[in-house]
């Protein structure tokens, strides 16, 4: 079978890396891809916003499955256009992708379905936001832009001044849609579940590191590193999260005429009262995909095709290695603000020789050399018997890379290492 993978980041490189290990794969096409993906796939110049062009390419090249990596094409309805052309696709419809595309939509669904989450108020003006802060919430408070924000649209305000600054930025152009939430105490974990709209397949856990600085300080990013499994999400807590959060979501979406097909990525807060939903993503996470794919022992193509064709119940449970996988993101100077582009990257072969697997996230070729082209540039990944060993192996590979205009956190996995 030929497969088309859409996207250009570290998540897509990890998916490509795993898809080419599938027995049923013939040719893997990737659009637009990146230099790392080009090592395992044929890159094609397709624009995911041009639905007709994607459909035409799929038909011309006899593609049997389209895998949509990033969230924007899902929210744009590309999966609907493909399904209308009878093309199997891994990824939810435009209506179902609202679970990521609108935080307010998800909060309202949780309220209707009795799904545990933080208390919230939806606002559209600065006046409404000020009233909510004055009457409903105490500090700290969480302020979220309603739409897609690449993981950076969340501010946790610990003071009135921080809340004012966040609202000033949010409403700088007048009206905007936002969600103001109760601050939840606890530890975060990410849970992944595949679903074809009816059946569920738990697909691993991870713990991301969103803040740019060590010790989880500074502004939020798209993710500076992750490890899997997240042992803090015990089997008992994972079962509660599926029974109380994910399964009711899938049932509610189906009942409301928006069945969800693809991967549900549940960001959870493990509170003293049990798991609560922070937010959903309608696709695999980045950099969580890098560590999940390092551990997944099944056939990714066969599993994704079963989801796309509504046959997930026929598949065996997902099998993962007992090892820990840990990934460290190397980012360009200035990230998560305005990253510096064009910095030279040398030494990837040395990183691989040191035991690392290097996934490209924001790279391009320039005059025959590899340079940075985005905020998050590389995700350097390794495995080990525990988090401390995986961390040591990953940083040994990181240190083999010469990226003078980049930086990285040096404490990925610190919570679990402290417990170990």
C-alpha positions, -999 to 999 in steps of 0.1 A, spaced: 0 0 0 11 35 -8 7 61 21 6 99 21 18 116 53 10 153 56 32 175 78 67 187 83 76 185 120 92 161 145 58 144 150 57 136 113 93 124 112 86 100 140 54 87 123 73 83 90 102 65 109 76 40 123 55 37 91 84 25 70 88 -4 95 53 -17 85 52 -48 64 23 -36 43 40 -4 31 50 1 -5 58 38 -10 56 65 17 50 100 3 53 130 26 42 166 20 60 188 25 82 168 48 117 178 60 153 167 55 149 140 81 117 126 66 134 126 32 157 99 45 127 75 46 100 89 23 95 105 -11 88 142 -6 61 159 -27 52 196 -30 16 194 -19 -3 221 -2 -27 206 25 -50 236 21 -57 227 -15 -80 198 -9 -86 191 -46 -49 188 -52 -45 163 -23 -74 142 -36 -59 143 -72 -25 132 -59 -39 104 -39 -58 90 -69 -29 94 -93 -5 76 -70 -29 50 -58 -25 60 -22 -44 37 2 -42 58 33 -37 94 41 -22 103 76 -28 139 86 -2 149 111 -8 185 122 -40 200 136 -45 229 111 -56 206 81 -79 187 105 -96 219 117 -98 230 80 -118 198 71 -93 180 49 -104 146 63 -139 154 52 -128 161 16 -108 128 15 -137 108 29 -161 124 4 -138 110 -23 -138 75 -6 -102 78 5 -93 62 39 -78 88 62 -64 88 97 -77 119 114 -110 133 125 -136 153 106 -138 191 108 -167 189 133 -149 164 155 -116 183 153 -134 211 173 -122 192 203 -89 208 196 -99 237 174 -121 253 201 -114 251 238 -148 265 245 -165 237 225 -146 211 245 -155 227 278 -192 229 269 -191 192 258 -175 183 292 -203 201 310 -230 184 290 -215 149 294 -204 153 330 -167 149 322 -144 161 350 -126 193 341 -118 227 356 -145 252 362 -146 278 334 -162 308 318 -163 316 281 -157 353 272 -156 374 240 -148 409 254 -123 424 278 -153 435 300 -166 400 302 -131 387 311 -127 413 338 -161 404 353 -152 367 353 -119 374 371 -136 396 397 -166 374 404 -158 338 396 -121 330 400 -93 335 425 -56 335 417 -39 317 402 -61 316 371 -57 300 337 -64 321 306 -67 304 272 -71 316 237 -101 297 222 -86 286 189 -54 269 177 -22 284 192 5 258 186 6 249 223 14 285 233 -20 301 238 -22 294 276 -12 317 304 -12 307 341 -16 341 359 -3 340 395 -10 377 400 -35 404 390 -7 420 369 0 388 350 -38 383 344 -41 419 331 -11 415 308 -25 382 294 -59 398 287 -42 429 272 -24 407 247 -55 386 240 -79 415 234 -53 438 218 -74 439 186 -108 442 203 -130 411 206 -115 377 209 -128 343 221 -112 330 253 -118 306 281 -110 315 317 -105 285 339 -100 275 375 -64 266 383 -60 228 390 -34 215 415 -16 183 406 8 168 381 2 167 343 3 136 321 -7 129 285 -28 99 276 -33 87 240 -62 67 228 -70 55 193 -107 54 183 -127 47 152 -157 65 168 -169 33 185 -140 12 198 -111 25 219 -75 14 220 -53 28 247 -21 40 230 4 49 257 12 78 280 39 105 282 48 135 302 56 166 283 77 196 295 59 227 282 78 255 299 108 269 281 131 269 312 145 243 335 124 235 365 93 243 344 98 281 344 92 307 317 65 308 290 48 279 275 61 263 243 50 235 220 70 212 242 107 211 251 110 173 257 90 143 269 93 108 282 72 77 280 56 60 299 44 85 324 45 62 355 26 88 375 -4 79 354 -8 45 371 -29 17 355 -57 25 379 -56 62 371 -54 55 333 -85 33 336 -103 61 354 -93 86 328 -106 63 300 -138 54 318 -146 90 331 -131 112 304 -122 96 271 -150 70 267 -177 95 276 -162 120 251 -163 94 223 -199 85 231 -210 121 233 -194 130 200 -211 100 183 -244 108 199 -242 144 187 -235 134 151 -197 141 152 -181 107 156 -143 110 163 -119 89 143 -82 91 149 -62 97 180 -75 115 210 -47 131 230 -60 139 265 -40 164 285 -47 154 321 -42 169 355 -39 143 382 -57 160 411 -64 147 446 -99 140 433 -87 120 403 -78 128 367 -94 159 352 -92 170 315 -71 200 308 -76 199 270 -78 176 240 -57 175 210 -71 158 179 -38 144 167 -6 130 181 15 153 203 49 167 195 73 158 211 53 129 226 50 111 193 88 107 192 88 87 225 56 68 217 70 56 184 103 45 200 83 22 223 54 10 200 60 -26 189 30 -31 166 24 -24 130 15 13 128 1 12 92 -21 -17 100 -34 0 132 -40 33 115 -58 16 86 -81 -2 110 -90 31 126 -97 47 92 -118 18 81 -138 14 113 -122 -20 122 -104 -11 154 -122 -38 173 -105 -64 152 -70 -53 162 -51 -67 192 -42 -43 221 -13 -20 214 20 -34 226 48 -12 239 83 -19 251 89 -19 288 118 5 283 116 42 289 120 66 259 130 102 264 134 130 239 151 164 243 141 192 220 169 214 206 154 248 199 166 280 181 176 310 201 146 333 207 120 305 209 91 306 219 93 342 207 109 350 174 134 321 167 167 327 150 167 309 116 197 297 96 219 284 124 242 256 112 237 221 126 266 196 125 271 162 141 239 142 136 259 111 126 278 115 158 246 117 178 233 85 162 267 68 169 262 78 205 229 59 206 204 87 198 176 87 172 173 122 158 140 135 146 139 167 125 114 193 136 125 225 120 154 220 96 162 227 59 191 222 36 211 253 26 242 251 4 244 214 11 244 219 49 217 215 75 204 246 91 176 256 115 143 267 99 119 268 129 116 273 166 119 237 176 146 222 154 155 187 165 141 161 189 170 139 201 156 106 215 170 76 233 158 47 254 168 30 287 157 7 315 144 37 335 140 75 331 175 83 345 192 59 320 171 71 291 179 107 300 216 100 302 216 83 268 196 111 252 218 139 266 249 120 254 235 122 219 225 158 223 260 167 233 274 152 201 255 178 181 271 212 172 242 237 171 258 269 183 226 290 179 204 266 197 195 257 233 178 229 252 166 221 287 189 200 307 163 185 330 138 165 309 123 138 330 133 155 363 101 147 382 103 110 376 140 109 382 134 125 416 109 97 423 133 70 411 
